[in-house]
């Protein structure tokens, strides 16, 4: 299916709810009161497959249009590659006077969860081993589910500077691949367990309670679709071993996003630079790939970090990545008394591992597998270290339909520069990735 046809499907689907309105459906209702966008959805993501489900995006503007007083988002999605996701999210600056309140409940069920090993390019990628129905091999998969609940509060420190405090709980369920038609004994996950790269105490999942504290600067003119301004945040996350699992850690995540209007608001250069790393402690492998992000994401790769690169392809201890976009508004219209923009966005993404995860154990296991002699070991280790440091890059184009500034169905097509990161990525999502 062509990219333009996919975008047409997203746009048509998004416009369906625009004719569904309450008793008072004039322009003042949309801009002063509630805006409800229920969207039955059928889409596609190259990592997850064909998606069916629905979104419900509810905004109460209360005279602040295009910003909102209260926002509620509901998602229920099921994919043909057997994953399913369910999310409830609430956001408001007005529920508690002087504080911003955000809450999220998220459940993820993926019986063929992607696992390409630690440290990115250290492991070559063979597409013939990736969920191949003909051979019955899903070498890069295991069974993973998790539940995440979080509550975040924030308030002002100075003009444009806010503090945030967050409490997050995860429970992970993990097991060997067990899906009809695939060989459960031939997986990278099992090899990692046999080599001790995945410890027995973490191989079935566990619980994590994480405390976060952060600061953020926000000078954007519009939160969801900014044309100028800066959004920057830094977060420190601490997970003490309150569940007696033997794992605890201290993690830092920082991100800088800048929006520059190139003369007119129709053309905006937007870029984001992000870092995440573990400063102290010892993480279980199942939380190591988690990226602190406005949407759940694992490792680098996929629709929200390195578009076009395989989801969770790049998994390390410390990450650095960037996204660069030129958002060009080509359509500006009012349909059903709603403001509609059509946007074309070429982009370039790049990311790398700054510090590897369990690298020495990984080198020893791979050296034993490849029968590396003692004389060749140092050279072999150096070659793997070079692979860890490799830059993973992709580029492509994205198209958005911006509805009332806050509801943004999007289609994105990205191609990685290195075939070891996959062939391409095609995603139909909501919102910009930053």
N, C-alpha and C positions, 0 to 999 in steps of 0.2 A: 504494500500500500504506500502511495506517495506521501511525502511529508505534508504537502498542501492539502491533500484529502483528509489526513488525520486532523489537521488544524481546523478544517471546515466542520468535521464531526464535533470537535470540542466546542467550537463557537456556537453551532446550532444547538447542541445539548445545553450549553450555558444559557442560551436565550429562552429556553422553554419556560423557566420559572418567571420570566419577566412579565408575562401576562397574567400571573397568578397573584392577586393582590387582595387586601382586606377590604372592609366596608368603605373606608375612606382612602381612595387610591390616587389622590391628587399629588402634585409635586411636593407640596408641603409635608405630606405624610412621609414620603421617602426621605426628605432632608431633615425633618424635625423629629420623626418618630421611628418606627421599626421598619427595617428592610429585611425581608426573609427570602433566601435563595435556596429552595430545595432542588437538588440536582440528582436525578437518577443518572448513573454514570456507567459508560462502557469505554474502556481505554486500553492502553498498551504500555508496558515497560519491558525493555529487552532483558532486564535481569529477572523480572517477576512473571512476565507473560501477559496474556489478555486479562484485563481486570473488569469485573462487574461489581457494582455496589452503589453507594450513594453518599452524597455530602449534604449537609444542612448548615448553611452559613447565615447566622442571624446577627444583625447589627442594630443597636438602638443609638441613633445619632443625638437626640436630645438637643438639637440646635447647634451641634458641633461639626456638622457635615463639611468636608468629607471625612473627618475623624469621628470616632464613635465614643459613646459613654460606656456601653457594654457590648461585648462580643462573645457569642457562643458558637463553637464549631463542633459538629459531629461528623464522624467518618466511619463507614463500615465497608471494607473492601475485601474481595476474594479474588485470587489470581489463579490462572490456569497452571502455573508451576507450583501450585498447592499451598502457597502462603496465604495467610489472611491477617487482617489488621483491624483493630477497633479502637477508636479514640474519642474522648470527650475533652474539650478544652474551653476554658472560660478566661476572659481577660477584661479588666476594667481599672480605670484610674479613680473611679467614683464610688465603688462599693464601700470602701472604708475611707473616709475623708483624709486626704493627705498621703494616702498609700496607694500604690498600684498592686492589685491582687490578680494573680494568675494561678490557675489550677489545671492539672491535666491527669487523665487516667488513660493508660495505653496498654493494650494487650496485643502481643505479636505471637503468631503460631506459624512456624515454618519447618515442615518435616524434611525439606531438602535445603537447609540453610547452607550458604556458600562459605567454604573455608579453603583458602589458597595457601595456608601456611603463614608462618611469621616472616616479617621483614621483606615483603614485596617481591622483588625480582630474584631473591635468593632461590626461590622455586620457579622453574620455568612453567609456563601454562600450556597445556595440551587440550585444545577444544574438543578433541575426540573422546576425552575422558570426562567431560562435563555433562552429566545427566543424559547419557547416550542410550536411547531406547533400544537401538539395534543390538548393542553389545551387552546391555544390562549393567553398565558401569556408571556410577555417579561418584567418581573419585573425590570430587571437591565438595562433598555434602555430608552433613550429619543432621540429627533431629534437635531443633531448639525451639523452646517457647519461653516467653518471659512476660511478667506483669510489672508495670512501672506506674507508681503514683507519686505525684509531686505537688507541692504547694510553694508558691513564691510570693514574697512581699517585697515592696520597694518604695522608696520615698526620696524626696529631694534633699541634697546636701547644699548645693549652690545652684544658681540658674544653669540649666542644661546638664547638671551633674547629679546623678541619683545613686543611691545604694540599693543593693538587692540582697535578700537572704532567702535561701531555698532549702527545703527538706525533701529528699527523694528516697524512695524505697523501691528496690528491685527484688523479684524472685525469679530465678532461672531454673528451667527444667531442661536437662540435656541428656541425650542418649545416642547410642550408635545409630547409624542409618538403618531404618526399618520401613522401607517403602516397597510395595509390590513391583516386581519387575527389575529390581536393582540388587546387585551383589553387596550385601552388608559387610562382607569381609574385605572388600577391596576399596578402601577409602584412605585418604590422607589423615583423617581424624584418627582412625585406628592405628596407623603407623606412628603417629605422634604419641598416642597412649603407650604403645609398645616400647617406644624409645624414651619414655619419661618426660617428653617435652610437654605433655599434658599430664599433670599429676593425678593420681587416683582420687585424691581428696576434692578435686575440682571437676572431675570428669562427668559428674552427674548434676552439676549446677550448684546453686546455693543462694544465700540472701546477702544483700548489700543495703546498708543505710548510709546515705551520703549527706553531709552538711556542706552547703555552699555559701560563700559570701563574696559579693562582687561590687564593683563600681562601674557605672556606665555614663557616657556622655552622648547626648542625643540633640542634634540641632537640625534634624530633618524637617522639611516643611510639611510633608505628608508621610505618615508612618509606612503604609503599605506600598505606595508608589511615589517615592521621593524623587524630586528633580534637582534638589540641591541640599547640601548639609552633610553632616558627619554622624555616624553611629559607631561608637567604640565601647567595648566592654572588656573587663578583666575579671576572672572568677577563680577563686581558690576553692577546691573541693577536698574535703576530708572524709574518709570512710574508716572509722575505727572498727576494730574487730569485736563488735558487741555480740555477734552470733557465734563466736569461738570457732571460726573456720580456719584460723591461721593466716588470714589475709587482711591487710589494711594498707592504706596508701594516702598520699597527699599529692594532689594534682593541680596544675595551673593551666588555664585556658584563656587566651586573649584573642580578640578580633577587632580589626579596624575596617570600617566600611565608609566609603566616600562617594558622594554623588555630585557630579559637576555638570551643570547645564551649559551646553556649548552654544551660547548666544541666545537660543530659544529653548523653551521647555520640551519641544518636540524631539530634541536630540540630547541625550544624557549619557555621559561617560560614567560608568559605575564600576568600582573595583572593591575587592575585599581581600585583606590579608589576615591569615589566622595561624595561631600556634596553639598546640596542646602538648603537654608533657607531664610525666610522673616525676616529682621531685624527691619523694621518699616513700618507703614502704614497699610492699610486694603485692601486686595485683593478681587475682585469678585470671586465667586466660580468657574467660568468657566476658569479663568487663574491659579487657585491655583494648578492644577495638572500638568501644563506645566513644563516639564523638559528641562533645557537649555542643548542641546545635538546637536551633529553634524547631527542627523536626528530627525525630529519631534517625540516626545514621550510624553505620558501622564501618570502621576503617576509612580509607580514602578510596573513592570510586563510587559511581552511581549517580543518581539524579541530583543530589544536593551538595556534592563536594567536587569530584573530578568527573564531569559529564562525558560519557563515552567509555571511560575506564570501568572494568568489571566491578560490581558492588563488593566491598570489603577486600579488594585485591591488595591494598597496601595497608598492612597492619604492623605497627611498631610501638616503641615506647614513647617517643617524642615525634610530633608531626609539624610540618610547616607547609601551608598551601595558599594559593591565591586564585581568585576568579576575576576576570576582566571582561566587561560587557559594554557594548554601544547600543543603548536602547533608543530606537528610532520609531516615533509615532507616525504611522502612515494613514490611520483612519481616526477621525474624530466626529462622533455623531451622537444624536439623542434618539433612542429607540424605546418606546413604551415609557417615555419620560424618565429614562435612565441614561446617564452619561456613559458612553461606550468608546473605548480607545482600542485600536488595533496596533500592536507594536511588533516590530521585527528586531531581533537582538542577536547579532553575531557575538561570539565569545571565545575566550582562550582561558584554559585552566591549567594549573601546574601545581605539583606537590611532591614532597620528598620526606623520607624518614631521617630525622636528625640523630636519633639514638635508637638502636635496635632493641628487640625484646627477646630475652633468653638466647642471645646470639651464640655464646660459647657452647652451650649444650646443643644447639642446632648444628653448629659446625662439626662437633664430634660425631653426632648421629649421621650427618650426611657423608662425612669422611669414611665412616665405617661402611655405609651403604655402597660407596663408590670405590672401596678398596684402596684408599689413598695410603701410600707408604709414609713412614715416619720422615723420610728425607723430603717428601713433597708436601708435607702437611702445612708448613708456614706459607708456601706459595698458594696452596689451595685455600687456606683461610683468608689470605689477602684478596684473592679473586672474589670470594663471597662477600667480603667487606665492601669491595667496590660496587657490587650489585645492590647492597643495602642503600648506598648513597645515591643511586641513580634517580634522576628527575623523571617523574611520570607526568606526561603532558597530553592534552587533548584540545580540540577546537571544534566549533560547529556553529549552529544557528538555532535560535529559539524564537517562538512566536507566542505572543500573549494577547488575550482579549480581556482588557481591564474594564470591569463593570462597577460603576459607582465608586471607583478608586480603591475599593477594598476586596472585591471578589475577582480573582485573576486566574482563570484556566489557562494552561500553558502547554505547548508542545515543543520538545527539545530534541535535537539530533546532534550527537557528538561522535567524533572519531578519535581514538587514541593514536599518538604518534608511534607507539611501539606495539607490534602485534602480540607481544607477551602480555599486554594489558587488555586484550580482547579485540574484537572486530569493530564494533560500533555500539553506541547506546542510543536508544529511542525511548522517550519518556513523555507521558501525558500526566501533568500534575496540576496542583493549585499553588498560586503565589510564585513570586520570584524566589530564587534560592537565597537572596540576601537583600 
